[in-house]
Structures are given as structure tokens and as C-alpha cells.
Amino acid sequence: MSSSQKRAIQNYRSRLGERGLARFEVLGLDGDRALIRSLARRLAEGGAESARIRDVVTRTISGEPPKTGGVYAWLRSSPLVGADIDLERVRGKVREIDL
């Protein structure tokens, strides 16, 4: 490889590093090539969706059982907790239905 090609590769990899990305090689089945590339692309985008994907993949690979109480914790984090809202159902007269 010529020195200009080596310099171009070095510049490309340094620009990737500035963006927080790294180039690496993985071994896998040929049929999984598109899946792995799309997964890597989505993870590199950043944001909430990539964080969710990263969390799901990490939990799947680690083999840990899913945590319980997620819905309860989500409800407890609501801004309406402690708002003293009356959620009692108003009972009206029963409707007659003619079938």
C-alpha cells in the first residue's frame, strides 16, 4: 500500500475517532451480514432508540432474567403521584339494552 493510501486511511480513522466511532472487524455467518451492519448503524446513530436496542441486546446476551416491577416503577415516576386526584367512578343509572 502506498504512503498516500496509508495516510488516507489514517485520516479517515482519526475522523471516525473524533465522532466517537471506531472501525472493527467481527466474525459471523454470511447470512447475518446485513443484520449486523444494520444493528451497528442503528447503534451508531445515538438517541433513545439506540439506547433501547443496546439495552435489549445486552440483556439478551447476558442471560439475566427480566427485572420485575417495571410497570409499578413507571407509575411511581409519574408527575401525578401525590396530586390528590379523585378517580372515583361515577355510577349512573343502568341502561336498558334491547337485543
N, C-alpha and C positions, 0 to 999 in steps of 0.2 A: 504494500500500500504506500502511496506517495505521501510526502510530508503535508501536502495541501489537503489530502483526504483525511489524514490523521488530525490535522488542525480543525477541519470542518466538523468531524465527529466530536472532538473535544469541546468545541464551541457549542454544539448542539446539546451535549450532555450538561454543560455548565448552565445553559439557558433553562434546561429542564430542572436543574437543581435550584435555580432562583425561584421557580414556580412551585417548589416543594415536591417535585416529581422525580422519580428515579426509573431508569430502564433496567429491567432484569429479565432473566430467562427462566421459564418453567418447563417441566416435562409433563406431558399429559397425552391423552388419547387424541388422535387426529379428529375424531368426531366432536370433541369438546372445544376445538379451537375457537369457533365463533362464540360459544358461551363464555369462555374465559376472557376473550377480548372485550365482549360487551360488558361483562362484570367489571373488568378493570377500568373501562371507560366510564361506567356509571359511578364507581368509587372515586375516580379522579375528579369528577365534576364538583364534588363537595355538596354541602347543603343538608337539609333534613332527610331527603330521600336516600342519599348515600350513607348517612349515619344509620338509618333504619336497616338498609341492606347489610351494612357492616355488622350491626348488632345481631341480625338473624343468622348470618353466616357464622359468626363467632360462636353463638350459642349452639348451632347445629354441629359444628366441628368439635366443640369442647365436650359434647355429650352430656352436659348438665341437664337435669330435669327443669322444665319451665318453672319460674317463680310463681307462687300463688299469691292472691290478694291484689292483683294489679288493678282490677276494677274498683275495689274498695279504696285503694290509694289514690286512684284517679278522681273518684268522687270527693275524697277528703281534700284534694288540692283545688277544688272548685272555689271561685271567688264568692260564691253564695253561701259558703259554710259560715254559720253564725249570723246570717242575715235575718233570722226570725221571720221566715215566710210561712204563711198559713197555707198548707197544701191539703187541707181537708176537702173531701169531695162533697159537693152539694147534691143532696138526694132530692130528686123531684118526684112527681107522681109517675107511676109506671104507665108506659104507653101500651095500649091495646093494639095488637097486630093481628090482622085478619089474613090468614093463609088460605 
